[in-house]
Amino acid sequence: MPTSTISHSTSASQRITLLSLGVLLGCAHSPQGRAVARRDLAPPHRRAGATFGDSAPAHAHGDERVALPDPRAAREVSLDGMLAYADAHSPVLAVARSTRARVHAAHEAASPWSPHNPELGVAAGPRFADGDTGVDVEASLSQRFEIAGERGLRIAAADRLGELTEAEIEQIRWSVHCDVHAVFHETLVARERMQLAERMLKFQEELLRMVESQVSAGETAPLSLRLAQAEVAQARQAAVAAAQVHRAARLRLAQLSGWPLDPAPNPSGALDAPRDPPPLAELVAAARQQLPLLHAKVAAVREARARALAADRDSWVEPAVGVQYSRESVPGSGAADHVLLGSVSLPLPLAQSNQAERARSRADVQVARAELDAAHALLAGSIAEVHSQAAAAAERVRSYGSEVLPKIEESLQLLRRAFELGEIDLLELSIGRERFLRIQNDALAAHLDYFVAIAGLERAVGVDLWRDEHHEQAAP
């Protein structure tokens, strides 16, 4: 694999299209070669159930062992099912895969045996001599030929465009995979927050009934009733807001995956217990082999170099071979002479030698190589940053789960019991409840940061770190 990269001035979509054309031409001329290239470029996330360190062979079309869920029948959907559905129905992926049509167009453009059509010329006119007139007729047919293998290099450039298109599709595919992974967990966290808000509302309503009984019995001042009513109103609006956040997360998941909005997907399972990410050195080594971004950069180098070779070869002279027929009349006699000639002509490349395309393609090669070098240079640093974030987020979650995070039901029951016994008043109960609620929300925020960091780390490495279990007992 070359370490240099080739960049070009075409847009990402144009390059994807050209690459697709190259793949189609390659299929027509060398099916086995193209299949090998696609296997080499396939990142590990295309393997069935692949995770970090897995060495199973890559599949061409994702995880075939996961059945696609039916949006009309599924009440809940697992992470594996959501990822499989997104791989098949994501609108972003549908657009990316449509660029293969441009590869087909590139192969169509490169496949004709000659880019030049034959030229037919006809001339006729009178001949004047000694007061008599005759008619002369000339006809010629010529064809320019490429003699330096230009067609083969154009087809090779289309093949390289196909490889680049597939690599860029894989890059987008992995990005969708990571986005779905992150939003799936975001939805689980939003569900936990919604359930917490509902529990707080229920607690406040129970407390309001207690205060109403106390006010009716003259055991407390009416001001306590006003405070309890305000707390219920606040808890109710918090529950509505949490439900809306949960609904919005489900809708984002539907948009990413192509799932119908009604009903929006409902992720199953509970929040996974945090895990420390694998060692940084192992992740960097894996990314250098598996990251779709690097595969796309390498493919861009190959495609730009193939275009540069084709542009250089197109500067060679193209001889024209032809035949010419002449009928020369003899005025007055009615006789005519017939002349048949063969011709060969060569253009003189004094002004034009395909300079513009050659210069553009060489510049694209330099840019692509610089982009690949930059990607390699920045890889370790970008992975180190998200690795640190993931490790810190995992530690935060563990700290809340095992040291600080209280059990909400037990805490609320203790507050209620203390209020019933007169050990604390309503204001002190509200302060305690608010403190417990804030700690719970902070813990859920730590969970969200952890899942986002893990998704970012997987995006930077190019492979799932491990399989998510999402068992109910996994949540702290």
Summary of the structure (lengths in Angstrom):
residues: 476
radius of gyration: 36.1
end to end distance: 46.1
largest distance: 141.7
contacts: 1611
relative contact order: 0.16
helix: 63%
strand: 10%
